[in-house]
Amino acid sequence: MLLNTESCPLVPATPFVAEPAPPPPTVTVNAEPEETANVLVLYPPAPPPPPLRPAPPPPATTRYSTDVGLLTKLLRF
């Protein structure tokens, strides 16, 4: 199939031109500081910590009787 190129002339490509960048913002060096409000936020007082529980007593030493059945049960382990 032949294309008729005479009826559609080629359009020369136009170079891409980027838009100029916006100018940087101007900064004044000796500007007066803006007044800022000092805000103090007061929270309700924290609840007191829970009282410390006393330390548990040390484990009582178990005194085994001289029961022979108990001694044999213990020696089996």
N, CA, C and O atoms as CSV, one atom per row, in Angstrom:
chain,resi,resn,atom,element,x,y,z
A,1,MET,N,N,0.850,-1.176,0.000
A,1,MET,CA,C,0.000,0.000,0.000
A,1,MET,C,C,0.893,1.236,0.000
A,1,MET,O,O,1.810,1.348,0.814
A,2,LEU,N,N,0.626,2.135,-0.892
A,2,LEU,CA,C,1.423,3.345,-1.002
A,2,LEU,C,C,0.689,4.502,-0.342
A,2,LEU,O,O,-0.525,4.656,-0.478
A,3,LEU,N,N,1.453,5.305,0.370
A,3,LEU,CA,C,0.866,6.472,1.025
A,3,LEU,C,C,1.087,7.696,0.155
A,3,LEU,O,O,2.154,7.876,-0.432
A,4,ASN,N,N,0.099,8.505,0.084
A,4,ASN,CA,C,0.216,9.736,-0.681
A,4,ASN,C,C,0.801,10.799,0.238
A,4,ASN,O,O,0.087,11.348,1.077
A,5,THR,N,N,2.078,11.095,0.094
A,5,THR,CA,C,2.738,12.060,0.972
A,5,THR,C,C,2.605,13.480,0.471
A,5,THR,O,O,2.982,14.416,1.176
A,6,GLU,N,N,2.084,13.665,-0.714
A,6,GLU,CA,C,1.958,15.027,-1.229
A,6,GLU,C,C,0.805,15.764,-0.566
A,6,GLU,O,O,0.861,16.983,-0.406
A,7,SER,N,N,-0.237,15.042,-0.181
A,7,SER,CA,C,-1.369,15.727,0.447
A,7,SER,C,C,-1.113,16.010,1.928
A,7,SER,O,O,-1.790,16.851,2.521
A,8,CYS,N,N,-0.137,15.313,2.536
A,8,CYS,CA,C,0.201,15.523,3.958
A,8,CYS,C,C,1.655,15.942,4.045
A,8,CYS,O,O,2.521,15.095,4.265
A,9,PRO,N,N,1.944,17.198,3.882
A,9,PRO,CA,C,3.351,17.587,3.982
A,9,PRO,C,C,3.834,17.444,5.428
A,9,PRO,O,O,3.065,17.643,6.369
A,10,LEU,N,N,5.090,17.103,5.591
A,10,LEU,CA,C,5.664,16.954,6.935
A,10,LEU,C,C,5.854,18.323,7.568
A,10,LEU,O,O,6.342,19.259,6.934
A,11,VAL,N,N,5.463,18.418,8.820
A,11,VAL,CA,C,5.620,19.669,9.558
A,11,VAL,C,C,6.958,19.601,10.270
A,11,VAL,O,O,7.217,18.644,10.999
A,12,PRO,N,N,7.813,20.595,10.076
A,12,PRO,CA,C,9.104,20.539,10.771
A,12,PRO,C,C,8.887,20.604,12.283
A,12,PRO,O,O,8.031,21.339,12.775
A,13,ALA,N,N,9.680,19.824,12.997
A,13,ALA,CA,C,9.541,19.764,14.460
A,13,ALA,C,C,10.014,21.065,15.073
A,13,ALA,O,O,11.053,21.609,14.698
A,14,THR,N,N,9.238,21.549,16.017
A,14,THR,CA,C,9.634,22.766,16.723
A,14,THR,C,C,10.396,22.351,17.976
A,14,THR,O,O,9.979,21.433,18.682
A,15,PRO,N,N,11.493,23.015,18.248
A,15,PRO,CA,C,12.255,22.634,19.452
A,15,PRO,C,C,11.435,22.925,20.711
A,15,PRO,O,O,10.674,23.890,20.773
A,16,PHE,N,N,11.618,22.058,21.709
A,16,PHE,CA,C,10.895,22.215,22.973
A,16,PHE,C,C,11.551,23.320,23.781
A,16,PHE,O,O,12.756,23.302,24.029
A,17,VAL,N,N,10.743,24.266,24.179
A,17,VAL,CA,C,11.249,25.376,24.979
A,17,VAL,C,C,10.596,25.277,26.350
A,17,VAL,O,O,9.374,25.351,26.476
A,18,ALA,N,N,11.421,25.109,27.370
A,18,ALA,CA,C,10.894,25.003,28.735
A,18,ALA,C,C,10.472,26.374,29.229
A,18,ALA,O,O,11.043,27.396,28.851
A,19,GLU,N,N,9.462,26.370,30.080
A,19,GLU,CA,C,9.019,27.638,30.659
A,19,GLU,C,C,10.070,28.109,31.650
A,19,GLU,O,O,10.689,27.295,32.336
A,20,PRO,N,N,10.273,29.409,31.728
A,20,PRO,CA,C,11.287,29.890,32.672
A,20,PRO,C,C,10.848,29.613,34.112
A,20,PRO,O,O,9.663,29.664,34.442
A,21,ALA,N,N,11.824,29.324,34.943
A,21,ALA,CA,C,11.536,29.034,36.350
A,21,ALA,C,C,11.123,30.318,37.050
A,21,ALA,O,O,11.608,31.397,36.709
A,22,PRO,N,N,10.228,30.208,38.030
A,22,PRO,CA,C,9.841,31.421,38.760
A,22,PRO,C,C,11.031,31.943,39.554
A,22,PRO,O,O,11.885,31.161,39.975
A,23,PRO,N,N,11.097,33.245,39.762
A,23,PRO,CA,C,12.236,33.794,40.511
A,23,PRO,C,C,12.192,33.316,41.963
A,23,PRO,O,O,11.113,33.081,42.508
A,24,PRO,N,N,13.353,33.174,42.584
A,24,PRO,CA,C,13.358,32.734,43.986
A,24,PRO,C,C,12.742,33.810,44.871
A,24,PRO,O,O,12.787,34.993,44.534
A,25,PRO,N,N,12.169,33.408,45.994
A,25,PRO,CA,C,11.559,34.410,46.881
A,25,PRO,C,C,12.633,35.313,47.470
A,25,PRO,O,O,13.758,34.887,47.732
A,26,THR,N,N,12.264,36.548,47.668
A,26,THR,CA,C,13.220,37.495,48.233
A,26,THR,C,C,13.226,37.343,49.746
A,26,THR,O,O,12.182,37.204,50.384
A,27,VAL,N,N,14.411,37.373,50.291
A,27,VAL,CA,C,14.574,37.210,51.734
A,27,VAL,C,C,15.215,38.472,52.266
A,27,VAL,O,O,16.274,38.890,51.799
A,28,THR,N,N,14.569,39.075,53.243
A,28,THR,CA,C,15.160,40.251,53.870
A,28,THR,C,C,15.907,39.788,55.109
A,28,THR,O,O,15.376,39.039,55.928
A,29,VAL,N,N,17.132,40.240,55.232
A,29,VAL,CA,C,17.997,39.741,56.295
A,29,VAL,C,C,17.656,40.391,57.625
A,29,VAL,O,O,17.629,39.710,58.650
A,30,ASN,N,N,17.399,41.666,57.632
A,30,ASN,CA,C,17.182,42.381,58.880
A,30,ASN,C,C,15.694,42.558,59.162
A,30,ASN,O,O,15.269,43.621,59.613
A,31,ALA,N,N,14.922,41.547,58.903
A,31,ALA,CA,C,13.484,41.656,59.150
A,31,ALA,C,C,13.221,41.562,60.649
A,31,ALA,O,O,13.902,40.832,61.370
A,32,GLU,N,N,12.235,42.303,61.095
A,32,GLU,CA,C,11.878,42.237,62.508
A,32,GLU,C,C,11.133,40.931,62.764
A,32,GLU,O,O,10.283,40.533,61.968
A,33,PRO,N,N,11.450,40.264,63.874
A,33,PRO,CA,C,10.761,38.992,64.154
A,33,PRO,C,C,9.291,39.240,64.468
A,33,PRO,O,O,8.923,40.227,65.106
A,34,GLU,N,N,8.486,38.330,64.008
A,34,GLU,CA,C,7.061,38.459,64.305
A,34,GLU,C,C,6.820,38.100,65.765
A,34,GLU,O,O,7.493,37.238,66.331
A,35,GLU,N,N,5.867,38.767,66.349
A,35,GLU,CA,C,5.558,38.469,67.743
A,35,GLU,C,C,4.815,37.144,67.813
A,35,GLU,O,O,3.820,36.925,67.122
A,36,THR,N,N,5.322,36.282,68.655
A,36,THR,CA,C,4.661,34.991,68.841
A,36,THR,C,C,4.125,34.932,70.253
A,36,THR,O,O,4.746,35.433,71.191
A,37,ALA,N,N,2.991,34.328,70.393
A,37,ALA,CA,C,2.370,34.226,71.710
A,37,ALA,C,C,2.982,33.048,72.454
A,37,ALA,O,O,3.108,31.950,71.912
A,38,ASN,N,N,3.358,33.293,73.695
A,38,ASN,CA,C,3.847,32.207,74.541
A,38,ASN,C,C,2.639,31.516,75.147
A,38,ASN,O,O,1.885,32.118,75.912
A,39,VAL,N,N,2.463,30.278,74.810
A,39,VAL,CA,C,1.303,29.531,75.278
A,39,VAL,C,C,1.773,28.532,76.311
A,39,VAL,O,O,2.662,27.723,76.047
A,40,LEU,N,N,1.187,28.589,77.467
A,40,LEU,CA,C,1.507,27.651,78.535
A,40,LEU,C,C,0.304,26.748,78.717
A,40,LEU,O,O,-0.781,27.206,79.073
A,41,VAL,N,N,0.499,25.487,78.475
A,41,VAL,CA,C,-0.597,24.532,78.587
A,41,VAL,C,C,-0.500,23.881,79.952
A,41,VAL,O,O,0.511,23.269,80.298
A,42,LEU,N,N,-1.559,24.021,80.714
A,42,LEU,CA,C,-1.578,23.437,82.053
A,42,LEU,C,C,-2.415,22.172,82.028
A,42,LEU,O,O,-3.588,22.193,81.655
A,43,TYR,N,N,-1.812,21.096,82.422
A,43,TYR,CA,C,-2.513,19.828,82.511
A,43,TYR,C,C,-2.866,19.569,83.969
A,43,TYR,O,O,-2.197,20.083,84.865
A,44,PRO,N,N,-3.904,18.782,84.218
A,44,PRO,CA,C,-4.206,18.458,85.617
A,44,PRO,C,C,-3.051,17.653,86.213
A,44,PRO,O,O,-2.338,16.950,85.497
A,45,PRO,N,N,-2.877,17.762,87.527
A,45,PRO,CA,C,-1.749,17.045,88.133
A,45,PRO,C,C,-1.901,15.536,87.954
A,45,PRO,O,O,-3.006,14.994,87.953
A,46,ALA,N,N,-0.779,14.896,87.808
A,46,ALA,CA,C,-0.790,13.442,87.624
A,46,ALA,C,C,-1.191,12.769,88.933
A,46,ALA,O,O,-0.860,13.261,90.011
A,47,PRO,N,N,-1.895,11.660,88.845
A,47,PRO,CA,C,-2.263,10.968,90.083
A,47,PRO,C,C,-1.006,10.433,90.763
A,47,PRO,O,O,-0.017,10.127,90.098
A,48,PRO,N,N,-1.048,10.323,92.081
A,48,PRO,CA,C,0.137,9.824,92.781
A,48,PRO,C,C,0.393,8.368,92.398
A,48,PRO,O,O,-0.539,7.631,92.075
A,49,PRO,N,N,1.633,7.968,92.434
A,49,PRO,CA,C,1.927,6.576,92.085
A,49,PRO,C,C,1.321,5.631,93.120
A,49,PRO,O,O,1.139,6.010,94.277
A,50,PRO,N,N,1.014,4.423,92.714
A,50,PRO,CA,C,0.430,3.492,93.678
A,50,PRO,C,C,1.447,3.167,94.767
A,50,PRO,O,O,2.653,3.158,94.518
A,51,PRO,N,N,0.957,2.904,95.965
A,51,PRO,CA,C,1.900,2.597,97.049
A,51,PRO,C,C,2.638,1.290,96.742
A,51,PRO,O,O,2.097,0.362,96.141
A,52,LEU,N,N,3.861,1.266,97.170
A,52,LEU,CA,C,4.662,0.072,96.946
A,52,LEU,C,C,4.201,-1.044,97.877
A,52,LEU,O,O,3.972,-0.840,99.069
A,53,ARG,N,N,4.076,-2.206,97.298
A,53,ARG,CA,C,3.702,-3.349,98.133
A,53,ARG,C,C,4.946,-3.842,98.859
A,53,ARG,O,O,6.050,-3.793,98.315
A,54,PRO,N,N,4.766,-4.315,100.081
A,54,PRO,CA,C,5.940,-4.847,100.780
A,54,PRO,C,C,6.448,-6.097,100.059
A,54,PRO,O,O,5.690,-6.817,99.408
A,55,ALA,N,N,7.716,-6.323,100.192
A,55,ALA,CA,C,8.315,-7.484,99.543
A,55,ALA,C,C,7.728,-8.755,100.147
A,55,ALA,O,O,7.485,-8.822,101.352
A,56,PRO,N,N,7.503,-9.753,99.314
A,56,PRO,CA,C,6.957,-10.993,99.868
A,56,PRO,C,C,7.974,-11.637,100.805
A,56,PRO,O,O,9.183,-11.499,100.619
A,57,PRO,N,N,7.481,-12.324,101.786
A,57,PRO,CA,C,8.422,-12.964,102.719
A,57,PRO,C,C,9.237,-14.030,101.979
A,57,PRO,O,O,8.775,-14.599,100.990
A,58,PRO,N,N,10.412,-14.283,102.453
A,58,PRO,CA,C,11.207,-15.310,101.796
A,58,PRO,C,C,10.513,-16.666,101.926
A,58,PRO,O,O,9.792,-16.911,102.894
A,59,PRO,N,N,10.730,-17.527,100.963
A,59,PRO,CA,C,10.055,-18.822,101.047
A,59,PRO,C,C,10.508,-19.583,102.287
A,59,PRO,O,O,11.688,-19.634,102.633
A,60,ALA,N,N,9.534,-20.155,102.918
A,60,ALA,CA,C,9.841,-20.910,104.138
A,60,ALA,C,C,10.586,-22.184,103.759
A,60,ALA,O,O,10.259,-22.855,102.780
A,61,THR,N,N,11.564,-22.485,104.540
A,61,THR,CA,C,12.295,-23.727,104.288
A,61,THR,C,C,11.407,-24.888,104.696
A,61,THR,O,O,10.833,-24.906,105.785
A,62,THR,N,N,11.312,-25.829,103.824
A,62,THR,CA,C,10.463,-26.984,104.102
A,62,THR,C,C,11.279,-28.011,104.865
A,62,THR,O,O,12.347,-28.444,104.430
A,63,ARG,N,N,10.759,-28.374,105.977
A,63,ARG,CA,C,11.435,-29.399,106.769
A,63,ARG,C,C,10.731,-30.717,106.516
A,63,ARG,O,O,9.553,-30.890,106.829
A,64,TYR,N,N,11.468,-31.620,105.954
A,64,TYR,CA,C,10.885,-32.924,105.668
A,64,TYR,C,C,11.001,-33.804,106.906
A,64,TYR,O,O,11.980,-33.788,107.652
A,65,SER,N,N,9.968,-34.545,107.062
A,65,SER,CA,C,10.023,-35.493,108.177
A,65,SER,C,C,10.901,-36.674,107.775
A,65,SER,O,O,11.309,-36.804,106.620
A,66,THR,N,N,11.164,-37.477,108.693
A,66,THR,CA,C,12.008,-38.641,108.418
A,66,THR,C,C,11.170,-39.817,107.958
A,66,THR,O,O,11.555,-40.975,108.122
A,67,ASP,N,N,10.014,-39.505,107.378
A,67,ASP,CA,C,9.154,-40.574,106.888
A,67,ASP,C,C,9.875,-41.303,105.750
A,67,ASP,O,O,10.360,-40.666,104.816
A,68,VAL,N,N,9.943,-42.581,105.823
A,68,VAL,CA,C,10.674,-43.369,104.841
A,68,VAL,C,C,9.974,-43.303,103.485
A,68,VAL,O,O,10.649,-43.238,102.458
A,69,GLY,N,N,8.662,-43.317,103.453
A,69,GLY,CA,C,7.942,-43.258,102.185
A,69,GLY,C,C,8.195,-41.940,101.459
A,69,GLY,O,O,8.351,-41.910,100.238
A,70,LEU,N,N,8.234,-40.858,102.224
A,70,LEU,CA,C,8.496,-39.558,101.610
A,70,LEU,C,C,9.929,-39.482,101.098
A,70,LEU,O,O,10.184,-38.938,100.023
A,71,LEU,N,N,10.856,-40.026,101.868
A,71,LEU,CA,C,12.250,-40.008,101.435
A,71,LEU,C,C,12.443,-40.839,100.173
A,71,LEU,O,O,13.213,-40.450,99.295
A,72,THR,N,N,11.776,-41.948,100.067
A,72,THR,CA,C,11.935,-42.763,98.862
A,72,THR,C,C,11.287,-42.075,97.663
A,72,THR,O,O,11.787,-42.188,96.544
A,73,LYS,N,N,10.192,-41.371,97.878
A,73,LYS,CA,C,9.578,-40.631,96.772
A,73,LYS,C,C,10.513,-39.523,96.287
A,73,LYS,O,O,10.627,-39.273,95.087
A,74,LEU,N,N,11.171,-38.874,97.224
A,74,LEU,CA,C,12.078,-37.799,96.841
A,74,LEU,C,C,13.318,-38.341,96.142
A,74,LEU,O,O,13.842,-37.705,95.227
A,75,LEU,N,N,13.780,-39.488,96.557
A,75,LEU,CA,C,14.996,-40.040,95.972
A,75,LEU,C,C,14.745,-40.634,94.602
A,75,LEU,O,O,15.703,-40.867,93.865
A,76,ARG,N,N,13.497,-40.891,94.225
A,76,ARG,CA,C,13.206,-41.462,92.916
A,76,ARG,C,C,13.406,-40.426,91.807
A,76,ARG,O,O,13.669,-40.810,90.667
A,77,PHE,N,N,13.295,-39.178,92.089
A,77,PHE,CA,C,13.449,-38.158,91.050
A,77,PHE,C,C,14.866,-38.018,90.741
A,77,PHE,O,O,15.234,-37.209,89.888
